[in-house]
Amino acid sequence: MIDDKIKYTGEEIREELDKFYKIYQDRPIKDNEGGMKSPHLFNTWFLIKKINPKLIIESGVWKGLGTWILEKAAPNAKILSFDVTYQHLEYASDHVKYFQQDITTIDWDKFLSEEYPNIKKEEILIFLDDHQNFLNRIEFVKSIDLTHVLYEDNYPISQGDTYSPKKILSMRDYVMDNAGDRTSYKFSFFDYERLTQAIDTYQEMPPIIKTKDTRWGDPWSDEHYPTKSPYLTSSEATKYPLYLQEANSYTWICYMGVKP
C-alpha cells in the first residue's frame, strides 16, 4: 500500500498551520469536548483542500464543528451530513443537507444519479467520524464505488471504542473500550486481509505537536503508540497556544484510498 499519497513539504505545512490558526480562532464552537479539536480539524482541512472533492459525505456530526471545517476547506463542494441523532448539534449550515439516519440506509447509486448526475464517484470523499466498526464501513464504501475515505476515530491497539484501521493493520492483539468495559481481542489475519484487499492507500496524518503523555494520561511512546513525527517542534509550537492546549487530543486520523 502507498503511505504517502498526499504530498506536502515542511514549509507548506508551516504556512498552512499559520493560516488555519487564524481560521480556528473564529470557530463557532469553542468547547468541542467529545468531538474533533485542532489536531484533527487541521488535518481534515488540509486533506480536503488537497483532494478537492466536489461532494463530501460526512458520517457523524456531533456538535457540527467538523461540518464547519469541511465548508471552510471546500466552499464549493456539496456536503451531505449524516447522524442518527442531532441532540448535540450547535452549528448548522444552510448550505449543508442533513440526514437523521445512518449512511448505509440510502440507496446511493439511485440517490447520486438523481441528485448529482454530473459528479463522478472519484470526486466524492466520505468522512467517517461515527465510532463504527471500520471493516463494515470500508466494505460498505467499496460496495458503492467511492474511492476517498477520511477516518477520524483511528484508535491504537490499546485504546478506544472502535475497531479501527490502526488496530487491524498493527497485526497485534488489541483492546476495545465500551464505556469503561475494556475487552481484549486477538489479532485477526482474516480481517487484515479483508482490509488490505479493499484499500491501496493508508496514510496516517501526523499530530501538530507531540506531547509527553497521550490523551489517556500514559507516556506517548512509539512502542505503544507508533506515531509519525509532529509537524511542529516544541520551540515552534510556542507561537500557537491553542495547538499546545489541544495537542494530546490526537487520535491518528488517516486517509485511505479504496481500490476500484
Salt bridges, closest charged atoms under 4 A:
ASP3 OD2 - LYS228 NZ 3.62
ASP4 OD2 - LYS7 NZ 3.08
GLU12 OE2 - LYS50 NZ 2.87
GLU16 OE2 - LYS19 NZ 3.05
GLU16 OE1 - LYS49 NZ 2.57
ASP18 OD2 - LYS22 NZ 2.79
GLU33 OE1 - LYS37 NZ 2.66
GLU90 OE2 - LYS63 NZ 3.96
ASP102 OD1 - ARG137 NH2 2.77
ASP109 OD1 - LYS121 NZ 2.56
GLU115 OE1 - LYS97 NZ 3.66
GLU123 OE2 - LYS54 NZ 3.28
ASP130 OD2 - ARG137 NH2 3.01
GLU139 OE2 - ARG194 NE 2.87
ASP145 OD2 - LYS121 NZ 3.89
GLU152 OE2 - HIS40 ND1 2.58
ASP153 OD1 - HIS131 NE2 3.22
ASP161 OD1 - HIS131 ND1 2.91
ASP173 OD2 - LYS186 NZ 3.43
ASP177 OD2 - ARG182 NH1 3.78
ASP191 OD1 - ARG194 NH1 3.14
GLU204 OE2 - LYS166 NZ 3.00
ASP222 OD1 - LYS210 NZ 3.24
GLU236 OE2 - ARG14 NH1 3.95
